[in-house]
Amino acid sequence: MRSLWIIVGVIVIVAAIFVSIRFTQKPGLQERVIKIGAVLPLTGNLAVIGEQEKAAILLAQKTVKGAAKVKVYIQDNKGDPKEAVTIVNRLHSFEGVKIFLISPSPAILATIPIILNFDGILFAITSMPDIGDGKNVFHISPNSKDEMIQLAEWLDSQKIHEIAFIYPNNDLGQIIYKTFLSKFRGHLVFSESYQVGSKDFRDILTKLKDLAGKLEWISFQGYPGDIPIFIKQAREMGIKSKFITSMATTWPETVKVLTLMRESPIFMAPSCMIESLQSPNARKFVELFVAETKIPPNWDAYYTFEVMRIIGQFATLQTWSIPELRVYLLNKTHEGITGKIRINLKGEIEVPLVAATLQDGRIVLWGGNKYETTHGSSHKIDVQ
């Protein structure tokens, strides 16, 4: 009986010591893990977006300072907003996740109310503008409104006063059209929306053909897969105008197809994607990304990596919380592979865009009738 009491006494003493250590330990010395839900389109028509974002996350987990303190739950939303909602609810309820990285825009818009409800943080990777709010939603990527503003300014600088303008027939397309219309100082000779994913643009091109003989420039602000189809059918119909396309032209598969077609449209691109303008860190990122995936990164990959880098650096702090993360995001200039990132009070960043084109399978700075030379081949697309 005495031995039993001795054993009980030892257990009580050990438990008391454990509790004492537990409650006297300084919060700053506790090991903490930041949980992130990466809810991406990894299958379906939009998998081309999610796979690049996933690759950037995996690369960040290997290379970013503080990544060991960040746990990422990579989930497939299949490009379906309802699936994204289900995943966010599940990760929050069962894993306690309060920080999310989500794309594309329909999934972002569907999950914002849920994340607001539990006062979490959403990092949005999308070209849809005005998504951020500076409290729960932070938009860390280029957006189409800024693209149209900078495109209109570039056209004005080049004294291009007449243009035809084709844009998607969705909410983003309306934003693109209205923004461009409000900023372009020249004359919109022709404008019309098109069905996203269309394989036949001949109706629009037939209307354009009579104008095209007098029109030097046609702007097609479409999605990655639509751009080559539109240009190919325009050429088949004898339209010889020059093309200004969207930022989506930077996507590797689009670059590859246009290179095979020997087409070099002009488009606005994040300056970090131009080899001659890249920092050493950006070049290293591209090198590592290509080594892992065999293809160059698109802008989604660049900015997904930036989100992971920012969170990784935040994770190196002794303590962290959602309010502290908000302060960290808004009151600091974040230096990364894309340059200096400053997040305004609305949770949006400004991305410097430059006029670019394609040369030998590369994205290069447009220099009038000549091309700026580049140094290296990190962005060259293999078209063999």
The 8 nearest C-alpha neighbors of each residue, nearest first, counted from 0:
[[1, 3, 2, 4, 5, 6, 7, 8],
 [0, 2, 4, 3, 5, 6, 7, 8],
 [3, 1, 5, 4, 0, 6, 7, 8],
 [2, 4, 0, 6, 5, 1, 7, 8],
 [5, 3, 7, 1, 6, 2, 8, 0],
 [4, 6, 2, 8, 3, 7, 9, 1],
 [7, 5, 9, 3, 8, 4, 2, 10],
 [8, 6, 4, 10, 9, 5, 11, 3],
 [9, 7, 5, 11, 6, 10, 4, 12],
 [8, 10, 12, 6, 11, 7, 13, 5],
 [11, 9, 7, 13, 8, 12, 14, 6],
 [10, 12, 14, 8, 9, 13, 15, 7],
 [11, 13, 15, 9, 14, 10, 8, 16],
 [14, 12, 16, 10, 15, 11, 9, 17],
 [15, 13, 17, 11, 12, 16, 10, 18],
 [16, 14, 12, 18, 13, 17, 19, 11],
 [15, 17, 19, 13, 14, 18, 20, 12],
 [18, 16, 14, 20, 19, 15, 21, 13],
 [19, 17, 21, 15, 20, 16, 14, 22],
 [18, 20, 16, 22, 21, 17, 15, 23],
 [21, 19, 17, 23, 18, 22, 24, 16],
 [22, 20, 18, 19, 24, 23, 17, 16],
 [21, 23, 19, 20, 24, 18, 25, 17],
 [24, 22, 20, 21, 19, 25, 18, 26],
 [25, 23, 22, 21, 20, 26, 28, 29],
 [24, 26, 27, 28, 23, 29, 22, 21],
 [27, 25, 29, 28, 24, 318, 317, 30],
 [26, 28, 317, 318, 25, 29, 30, 24],
 [29, 27, 26, 25, 30, 317, 24, 318],
 [30, 28, 26, 27, 31, 25, 24, 317],
 [29, 31, 28, 32, 27, 68, 317, 26],
 [32, 30, 29, 33, 68, 318, 314, 319],
 [31, 33, 68, 69, 34, 70, 30, 314],
 [34, 32, 69, 70, 68, 35, 31, 314],
 [33, 35, 70, 96, 71, 69, 32, 98],
 [36, 34, 71, 98, 99, 96, 72, 70],
 [35, 37, 99, 72, 71, 38, 100, 73],
 [36, 38, 73, 100, 99, 72, 101, 74],
 [39, 37, 101, 74, 76, 75, 36, 73],
 [38, 40, 49, 75, 102, 76, 101, 41],
 [41, 39, 77, 49, 78, 76, 46, 75],
 [42, 40, 46, 49, 75, 50, 39, 77],
 [43, 41, 46, 77, 40, 45, 44, 75],
 [42, 44, 46, 45, 77, 78, 41, 40],
 [43, 45, 46, 42, 47, 78, 77, 40],
 [46, 44, 47, 43, 48, 40, 78, 42],
 [45, 47, 41, 42, 49, 40, 48, 43],
 [46, 48, 45, 50, 49, 51, 44, 41],
 [49, 47, 46, 45, 51, 50, 52, 40],
 [48, 50, 40, 41, 46, 52, 39, 51],
 [49, 51, 53, 52, 47, 48, 41, 46],
 [52, 50, 54, 300, 49, 53, 48, 55],
 [51, 53, 300, 49, 55, 54, 50, 303],
 [52, 54, 50, 56, 55, 51, 49, 57],
 [53, 55, 51, 57, 52, 56, 50, 58],
 [56, 54, 58, 52, 304, 300, 53, 57],
 [57, 55, 59, 53, 58, 54, 304, 60],
 [58, 56, 60, 54, 59, 55, 53, 61],
 [57, 59, 55, 61, 60, 56, 54, 62],
 [60, 58, 56, 63, 62, 61, 57, 55],
 [59, 61, 57, 66, 58, 62, 63, 56],
 [62, 60, 58, 59, 63, 57, 66, 67],
 [61, 63, 59, 60, 58, 64, 66, 57],
 [64, 62, 59, 66, 308, 60, 65, 61],
 [63, 65, 66, 311, 312, 62, 308, 315],
 [64, 66, 311, 315, 67, 68, 312, 314],
 [67, 65, 311, 69, 60, 68, 63, 64],
 [68, 66, 65, 69, 60, 70, 64, 311],
 [67, 69, 32, 66, 65, 314, 33, 70],
 [70, 68, 33, 66, 32, 67, 34, 71],
 [69, 71, 34, 33, 35, 32, 68, 72],
 [70, 72, 35, 36, 34, 73, 69, 37],
 [71, 73, 36, 37, 35, 74, 70, 34],
 [74, 72, 37, 71, 38, 36, 75, 39],
 [73, 75, 38, 37, 39, 72, 76, 36],
 [76, 74, 41, 39, 40, 77, 38, 42],
 [75, 77, 83, 40, 82, 78, 39, 79],
 [78, 76, 40, 42, 79, 75, 43, 41],
 [77, 79, 40, 76, 45, 80, 43, 103],
 [78, 80, 77, 82, 81, 76, 83, 106],
 [81, 79, 106, 83, 82, 105, 109, 84],
 [82, 80, 84, 83, 79, 85, 109, 106],
 [81, 83, 85, 76, 79, 84, 80, 86],
 [82, 84, 76, 80, 86, 81, 85, 106],
 [85, 83, 81, 87, 82, 110, 86, 88],
 [86, 84, 82, 88, 83, 87, 89, 81],
 [85, 87, 89, 83, 88, 84, 90, 82],
 [86, 88, 84, 90, 89, 85, 91, 83],
 [89, 87, 85, 91, 86, 90, 92, 84],
 [88, 90, 86, 92, 87, 91, 93, 85],
 [91, 89, 94, 87, 93, 96, 92, 88],
 [90, 92, 96, 95, 88, 89, 94, 93],
 [93, 91, 89, 90, 95, 88, 94, 96],
 [92, 94, 90, 91, 89, 95, 96, 88],
 [95, 93, 90, 96, 91, 92, 89, 34],
 [94, 96, 91, 92, 93, 97, 90, 34],
 [95, 97, 91, 94, 34, 90, 98, 35],
 [98, 96, 119, 91, 120, 95, 99, 35],
 [99, 97, 120, 35, 119, 96, 121, 36],
 [100, 98, 36, 121, 35, 37, 122, 101],
 [99, 101, 122, 37, 121, 123, 36, 38],
 [100, 102, 38, 123, 39, 37, 107, 99],
 [103, 101, 124, 39, 104, 107, 106, 125],
 [102, 104, 106, 105, 125, 107, 101, 124],
 [103, 105, 107, 106, 102, 125, 108, 127],
 [106, 104, 108, 107, 80, 103, 109, 79],
 [107, 105, 80, 109, 104, 108, 103, 83],
 [108, 106, 104, 110, 105, 109, 101, 102],
 [107, 109, 105, 111, 106, 110, 104, 112],
 [108, 110, 106, 107, 80, 111, 105, 84],
 [109, 111, 107, 113, 84, 108, 112, 106],
 [110, 112, 114, 113, 108, 109, 115, 107],
 [113, 111, 115, 114, 110, 116, 109, 108],
 [114, 112, 116, 115, 110, 111, 117, 88],
 [113, 115, 119, 111, 116, 117, 112, 118],
 [116, 114, 118, 112, 113, 117, 111, 119],
 [115, 117, 113, 114, 118, 112, 119, 111],
 [116, 118, 114, 115, 119, 113, 97, 91],
 [119, 117, 115, 116, 114, 135, 120, 97],
 [118, 120, 97, 114, 117, 98, 135, 115],
 [121, 119, 135, 98, 136, 99, 97, 122],
 [120, 122, 99, 136, 100, 98, 135, 123],
 [121, 123, 100, 137, 138, 136, 99, 101],
 [122, 124, 138, 101, 125, 121, 137, 100],
 [125, 123, 102, 140, 139, 101, 138, 122],
 [126, 124, 127, 104, 103, 123, 102, 140],
 [125, 127, 142, 143, 141, 128, 140, 124],
 [126, 128, 125, 142, 143, 171, 104, 130],
 [129, 127, 142, 130, 144, 126, 143, 125],
 [128, 130, 131, 127, 347, 132, 138, 345],
 [129, 131, 128, 138, 132, 127, 136, 137],
 [132, 130, 346, 136, 137, 138, 347, 129],
 [131, 133, 345, 346, 136, 134, 135, 137],
 [346, 132, 134, 345, 344, 131, 137, 136],
 [135, 133, 132, 136, 325, 346, 120, 137],
 [134, 136, 120, 119, 121, 133, 115, 132],
 [137, 135, 131, 121, 132, 120, 134, 122],
 [138, 136, 346, 131, 122, 133, 123, 347],
 [137, 139, 123, 347, 131, 346, 122, 140],
 [140, 138, 348, 137, 124, 123, 302, 347],
 [139, 141, 302, 124, 138, 125, 142, 126],
 [142, 140, 350, 126, 143, 349, 139, 125],
 [143, 141, 126, 128, 144, 127, 145, 146],
 [142, 144, 146, 126, 145, 147, 128, 127],
 [143, 145, 147, 146, 142, 128, 175, 178],
 [146, 144, 148, 143, 147, 142, 149, 141],
 [145, 147, 143, 144, 149, 148, 150, 142],
 [148, 146, 150, 179, 144, 149, 145, 151],
 [149, 147, 145, 151, 150, 146, 182, 144],
 [148, 150, 152, 146, 151, 147, 145, 153],
 [149, 151, 147, 153, 152, 148, 146, 154],
 [152, 150, 183, 154, 148, 153, 149, 182],
 [151, 153, 149, 155, 150, 154, 156, 148],
 [152, 154, 156, 150, 155, 151, 149, 157],
 [155, 153, 157, 151, 159, 156, 152, 158],
 [154, 156, 158, 152, 153, 157, 159, 151],
 [157, 155, 153, 154, 158, 152, 159, 151],
 [156, 158, 154, 155, 159, 153, 152, 160],
 [159, 157, 155, 156, 160, 154, 153, 185],
 [158, 160, 154, 157, 155, 161, 185, 162],
 [159, 161, 185, 186, 158, 162, 155, 184],
 [162, 160, 186, 185, 187, 159, 188, 163],
 [161, 163, 216, 187, 217, 188, 164, 186],
 [164, 162, 189, 217, 188, 190, 187, 218],
 [163, 165, 190, 218, 219, 189, 217, 162],
 [166, 164, 219, 191, 192, 190, 220, 218],
 [165, 167, 192, 220, 172, 221, 193, 219],
 [168, 166, 172, 193, 192, 169, 195, 221],
 [167, 169, 192, 193, 172, 194, 166, 195],
 [168, 170, 172, 171, 167, 173, 195, 194],
 [171, 169, 173, 172, 174, 168, 167, 175],
 [170, 172, 174, 173, 169, 175, 127, 167],
 [173, 171, 167, 175, 169, 170, 174, 166],
 [174, 172, 176, 170, 175, 171, 177, 169],
 [173, 175, 171, 177, 172, 176, 178, 170],
 [176, 174, 172, 173, 178, 177, 179, 144],
 [175, 177, 173, 179, 174, 178, 180, 172],
 [178, 176, 180, 174, 179, 175, 173, 181],
 [179, 177, 181, 175, 180, 176, 174, 144],
 [178, 180, 182, 147, 176, 181, 177, 183],
 [179, 181, 177, 178, 182, 183, 176, 187],
 [180, 182, 178, 179, 183, 177, 184, 176],
 [181, 183, 179, 180, 151, 148, 184, 178],
 [184, 182, 151, 185, 180, 179, 181, 152],
 [185, 183, 182, 155, 186, 160, 151, 181],
 [184, 186, 160, 183, 161, 187, 159, 155],
 [187, 185, 161, 188, 160, 162, 184, 183],
 [186, 188, 162, 189, 163, 161, 185, 190],
 [189, 187, 163, 162, 186, 161, 190, 164],
 [188, 190, 163, 187, 164, 191, 162, 207],
 [191, 189, 164, 165, 163, 187, 188, 192],
 [190, 192, 165, 166, 193, 164, 189, 203],
 [193, 191, 166, 168, 167, 165, 194, 190],
 [194, 192, 167, 168, 166, 195, 191, 165],
 [193, 195, 197, 168, 196, 167, 192, 169],
 [196, 194, 197, 167, 193, 168, 225, 222],
 [197, 195, 194, 225, 198, 224, 222, 193],
 [196, 198, 195, 194, 199, 200, 225, 193],
 [197, 199, 196, 200, 228, 225, 229, 195],
 [200, 198, 197, 201, 202, 228, 229, 232],
 [201, 199, 202, 203, 204, 229, 198, 197],
 [200, 202, 204, 203, 199, 205, 232, 233],
 [203, 201, 205, 204, 200, 206, 199, 207],
 [204, 202, 206, 201, 205, 200, 207, 191],
 [203, 205, 207, 201, 206, 202, 208, 200],
 [206, 204, 208, 202, 207, 203, 201, 209],
 [207, 205, 203, 204, 208, 202, 209, 210],
 [208, 206, 204, 210, 205, 209, 211, 203],
 [207, 209, 211, 205, 210, 206, 204, 238],
 [210, 208, 211, 207, 212, 206, 205, 213],
 [211, 209, 207, 208, 212, 213, 214, 206],
 [210, 212, 214, 208, 213, 209, 207, 238],
 [213, 211, 210, 214, 209, 208, 238, 239],
 [212, 214, 211, 210, 215, 209, 240, 216],
 [213, 215, 211, 212, 216, 210, 240, 162],
 [214, 216, 240, 241, 213, 217, 211, 162],
 [215, 217, 241, 162, 240, 214, 242, 218],
 [218, 216, 163, 242, 162, 243, 241, 164],
 [219, 217, 243, 164, 244, 242, 163, 165],
 [218, 220, 165, 244, 221, 164, 243, 166],
 [221, 219, 245, 166, 244, 165, 218, 222],
 [220, 222, 219, 226, 166, 225, 245, 167],
 [221, 223, 225, 224, 247, 226, 220, 245],
 [224, 222, 247, 225, 226, 253, 248, 250],
 [223, 225, 226, 222, 227, 253, 228, 196],
 [224, 226, 222, 228, 223, 227, 221, 229],
 [225, 227, 229, 228, 224, 223, 221, 222],
 [228, 226, 230, 229, 225, 231, 257, 224],
 [229, 227, 231, 225, 226, 230, 232, 198],
 [228, 230, 226, 232, 227, 231, 233, 200],
 [231, 229, 233, 227, 232, 228, 234, 226],
 [232, 230, 228, 234, 233, 229, 227, 235],
 [233, 231, 235, 234, 229, 230, 228, 236],
 [234, 232, 230, 236, 238, 235, 231, 229],
 [233, 235, 237, 238, 231, 236, 232, 230],
 [236, 234, 232, 233, 237, 231, 238, 230],
 [237, 235, 233, 234, 238, 232, 204, 208],
 [236, 238, 234, 235, 239, 233, 208, 232],
 [237, 239, 234, 233, 236, 240, 211, 208],
 [238, 240, 237, 234, 241, 211, 212, 233],
 [241, 239, 215, 216, 238, 211, 217, 242],
 [240, 242, 216, 215, 217, 239, 243, 264],
 [243, 241, 264, 217, 218, 216, 244, 240],
 [242, 244, 218, 265, 264, 266, 217, 219],
 [245, 243, 219, 266, 220, 218, 265, 242],
 [246, 244, 220, 247, 266, 248, 221, 267],
 [245, 247, 248, 267, 268, 266, 249, 244],
 [248, 246, 223, 245, 249, 222, 250, 221],
 [249, 247, 246, 250, 253, 245, 223, 254],
 [250, 248, 247, 246, 251, 297, 254, 253],
 [249, 251, 297, 253, 248, 252, 247, 254],
 [252, 250, 254, 253, 255, 249, 295, 297],
 [253, 251, 255, 254, 250, 256, 223, 224],
 [252, 254, 256, 250, 255, 251, 223, 248],
 [255, 253, 251, 257, 252, 256, 258, 250],
 [254, 256, 252, 258, 253, 257, 382, 380],
 [255, 257, 259, 253, 258, 254, 252, 260],
 [258, 256, 260, 262, 254, 259, 255, 261],
 [257, 259, 261, 255, 260, 256, 360, 254],
 [258, 260, 256, 257, 261, 255, 382, 262],
 [261, 259, 257, 258, 262, 256, 231, 227],
 [262, 260, 258, 259, 257, 263, 256, 359],
 [261, 263, 257, 260, 258, 264, 259, 357],
 [262, 264, 357, 356, 265, 261, 257, 358],
 [265, 263, 242, 243, 356, 262, 244, 266],
 [264, 266, 243, 356, 355, 244, 242, 354],
 [267, 265, 244, 355, 245, 243, 354, 246],
 [266, 268, 354, 353, 246, 352, 355, 150],
 [269, 267, 352, 353, 246, 270, 355, 266],
 [270, 268, 352, 271, 272, 351, 353, 350],
 [269, 271, 272, 352, 273, 353, 268, 351],
 [270, 272, 337, 277, 269, 273, 276, 281],
 [273, 271, 270, 269, 274, 277, 268, 362],
 [274, 272, 276, 270, 363, 275, 271, 362],
 [275, 273, 277, 276, 373, 272, 374, 363],
 [274, 276, 373, 273, 277, 374, 372, 363],
 [277, 275, 273, 274, 271, 270, 278, 272],
 [278, 276, 274, 271, 281, 275, 273, 282],
 [277, 279, 281, 280, 282, 276, 336, 271],
 [280, 278, 282, 281, 283, 277, 336, 284],
 [281, 279, 283, 278, 282, 336, 284, 335],
 [280, 282, 336, 284, 278, 283, 279, 277],
 [283, 281, 279, 285, 284, 280, 286, 277],
 [282, 284, 286, 280, 281, 285, 279, 287],
 [283, 285, 281, 287, 282, 286, 288, 280],
 [286, 284, 288, 282, 283, 287, 289, 281],
 [285, 287, 283, 289, 284, 288, 282, 290],
 [286, 288, 290, 284, 285, 289, 283, 291],
 [289, 287, 285, 291, 290, 286, 284, 292],
 [288, 290, 293, 294, 292, 295, 286, 291],
 [289, 291, 287, 288, 293, 292, 286, 294],
 [292, 290, 288, 289, 293, 287, 54, 58],
 [291, 293, 289, 294, 290, 288, 54, 295],
 [294, 292, 289, 290, 291, 295, 288, 296],
 [293, 295, 289, 292, 296, 251, 380, 288],
 [296, 294, 289, 378, 251, 285, 297, 288],
 [297, 295, 300, 298, 294, 285, 301, 288],
 [296, 298, 250, 299, 300, 249, 251, 295],
 [297, 299, 301, 300, 302, 296, 249, 269],
 [300, 298, 297, 302, 301, 303, 52, 124],
 [299, 301, 52, 303, 55, 298, 51, 297],
 [302, 300, 298, 304, 299, 303, 305, 296],
 [301, 303, 305, 304, 299, 300, 140, 306],
 [304, 302, 300, 306, 305, 301, 52, 299],
 [303, 305, 307, 55, 302, 301, 306, 300],
 [304, 306, 302, 308, 303, 307, 309, 301],
 [307, 305, 303, 309, 308, 304, 310, 302],
 [306, 308, 304, 310, 305, 309, 311, 59],
 [307, 309, 305, 311, 306, 310, 63, 304],
 [310, 308, 306, 312, 311, 307, 305, 313],
 [311, 309, 313, 307, 312, 308, 314, 306],
 [312, 310, 65, 308, 314, 66, 313, 309],
 [311, 313, 309, 314, 315, 310, 65, 64],
 [312, 314, 310, 311, 315, 316, 309, 324],
 [315, 313, 311, 312, 316, 65, 310, 68],
 [314, 316, 65, 313, 312, 317, 311, 68],
 [317, 315, 314, 318, 313, 319, 312, 27],
 [318, 316, 27, 315, 28, 319, 314, 29],
 [319, 317, 27, 316, 26, 320, 31, 314],
 [318, 320, 323, 316, 324, 317, 321, 314],
 [319, 321, 323, 322, 324, 318, 325, 33],
 [320, 322, 324, 323, 325, 319, 119, 120],
 [323, 321, 325, 324, 320, 326, 319, 327],
 [324, 322, 320, 326, 325, 321, 319, 327],
 [323, 325, 327, 321, 322, 326, 328, 320],
 [326, 324, 322, 328, 327, 323, 329, 321],
 [325, 327, 323, 329, 324, 328, 330, 322],
 [328, 326, 324, 325, 330, 329, 323, 331],
 [329, 327, 325, 326, 330, 324, 331, 342],
 [330, 328, 326, 342, 327, 331, 325, 343],
 [331, 329, 327, 326, 328, 332, 342, 325],
 [330, 332, 329, 333, 328, 327, 341, 342],
 [333, 331, 341, 340, 334, 339, 330, 342],
 [334, 332, 340, 339, 331, 335, 341, 309],
 [335, 333, 339, 338, 340, 332, 336, 337],
 [334, 336, 338, 337, 333, 339, 305, 340],
 [335, 337, 281, 280, 338, 278, 305, 334],
 [338, 336, 271, 335, 281, 339, 301, 340],
 [339, 337, 335, 336, 334, 340, 271, 278],
 [338, 340, 334, 333, 335, 332, 341, 337],
 [339, 341, 333, 332, 334, 338, 342, 348],
 [342, 340, 332, 348, 343, 339, 333, 331],
 [343, 341, 348, 347, 329, 346, 340, 344],
 [342, 344, 345, 346, 347, 348, 341, 329],
 [343, 345, 133, 346, 342, 329, 347, 132],
 [346, 344, 133, 132, 343, 347, 131, 342],
 [133, 345, 347, 137, 131, 132, 343, 344],
 [348, 346, 138, 342, 343, 345, 131, 137],
 [349, 347, 342, 341, 139, 343, 350, 138],
 [348, 350, 351, 347, 141, 341, 145, 340],
 [349, 351, 141, 352, 348, 269, 140, 145],
 [352, 350, 269, 270, 349, 353, 268, 141],
 [353, 351, 269, 268, 270, 267, 350, 354],
 [354, 352, 267, 268, 270, 355, 269, 351],
 [353, 355, 267, 365, 266, 364, 268, 265],
 [356, 354, 364, 365, 266, 363, 265, 267],
 [355, 357, 265, 363, 365, 263, 264, 362],
 [358, 356, 362, 263, 361, 363, 360, 359],
 [357, 359, 361, 360, 363, 362, 356, 263],
 [360, 358, 361, 357, 258, 379, 380, 362],
 [359, 361, 380, 379, 358, 258, 357, 254],
 [362, 360, 379, 358, 357, 378, 359, 363],
 [361, 363, 357, 356, 273, 358, 355, 378],
 [364, 362, 355, 356, 273, 357, 361, 365],
 [363, 365, 355, 371, 366, 354, 273, 356],
 [366, 364, 355, 370, 356, 354, 367, 363],
 [365, 367, 370, 369, 371, 368, 364, 355],
 [368, 366, 369, 365, 370, 157, 371, 364],
 [369, 367, 366, 370, 365, 371, 356, 364],
 [370, 368, 366, 367, 371, 365, 372, 364],
 [371, 369, 366, 365, 372, 364, 368, 363],
 [370, 372, 364, 366, 365, 373, 363, 369],
 [373, 371, 370, 374, 275, 363, 364, 274],
 [374, 372, 275, 274, 375, 371, 363, 376],
 [373, 375, 275, 274, 372, 376, 377, 276],
 [374, 376, 377, 373, 274, 378, 379, 275],
 [375, 377, 379, 378, 374, 361, 373, 274],
 [376, 378, 379, 375, 286, 285, 282, 295],
 [379, 377, 361, 376, 295, 380, 362, 274],
 [378, 380, 361, 360, 376, 377, 381, 359],
 [379, 381, 360, 255, 382, 378, 361, 251],
 [380, 382, 383, 379, 360, 255, 294, 359],
 [383, 381, 255, 380, 259, 258, 360, 256],
 [382, 381, 259, 380, 255, 258, 360, 256]]
